[in-house]
């Protein structure tokens, strides 16, 4: 069996870093970790190739070589995914699709032969078994959460590491919080599931042995979801591994702001080689935090929390949102002032949108406020709902905010 794994192209967004990457002669920020993991779950005897459309073009010859094209994508890659599916249809090659985009919106895609939805550790083996028996179904779903301590090491041999600015690994899935606008709990649940110490060190060894030296992004939904295990087992083990290997990597990840409440955890992260963390701050407006259920950010000095992390040696990258129902007209100036006072250099400011399946999506549906399609790009000035402050007021304020901070 010949399988081509295809990762669709990102449009030009904040997170594509398309212009910045040119300065360091890289094609993309990170490789497609999901597809590399899927590859490791496929039968070893199958022939596998991977085309990441963010670093290389997808040719007709690539597709014709394959018996099946496996495609995984996020919402922001929707248009490129449609292009790939159509191209496969034209060339008569079957398509197998999975990942966040298809898990939440598979019903809007025509031309896909098999949907492998939810987490592949559960649904992919079911598909493979049916495929062997000649009775593969159109859709595979599951409401179970897999044990990721059994997830194999990604197939790093399928990529050219030199084309990326950083490598990525995953330690956990799931987030203990339930912010209204977020679909993480729909995709990965609220109880963090983690990998073991030896498993994680094995993944670091795999990167090291293939010659990687540099940044490693730990892509967890919330790295500190299980603080006890991190402090007792994982971070000390990473720190020891780093010392033995001569500190070949630096780490960055995503976490919630309550990281700033735990001095021991901060210290252990820095000792292990972490130098940056992305935090969803969202808004300095208390009413908006309450509205979206961001309780971990309420009733605290947000600037002081950020500065504490900075003073310990962690660069804080912040996520911010405008467009909440509770946002006053002054929210744009408030966001500008907060970002400037906090010293957050990498501030990703986006418009509120409602991902399909999220609690926000369900509420806006009940209120008959949903409008267009969810683009997955919260910086392209598109909205899929009717904002309380009015579309034009929101867009004008957003543009002023972006122009001021950048």
Protein Blocks (a to p, Z undefined) as FASTA:
>chain_A
ZZddddddddddfklommmmmmnopabfbdcfklmmmmmmpcfkbccddddfklbccdfk
lmmmpmbdcddddfklmmmmmmmmmmmmmnopacddedjklmmmmmmpghiabdcehjfk
lmmmmmmmmmmnopacfbdcdfbdcdfklpccddfklpcfklpcbdcddfbgcjfbdcfk
bcklmmnojbdcdddfklmmmmmmmmmmnopacddddfbfblmlpmmlmmmmmmmmmmmm
mmmnopaaccdddddfklmmmmklmmmmmmnopabdcddekpacfklmmmnopaklgoia
fklmmmmmmmnopacdddddehifklcfklmmmmmmmmmmnopabacdddddddehiakl
mmmmmnopafbdcehiaknopafbdcfkopklmmmmmmmmmmmmZZ
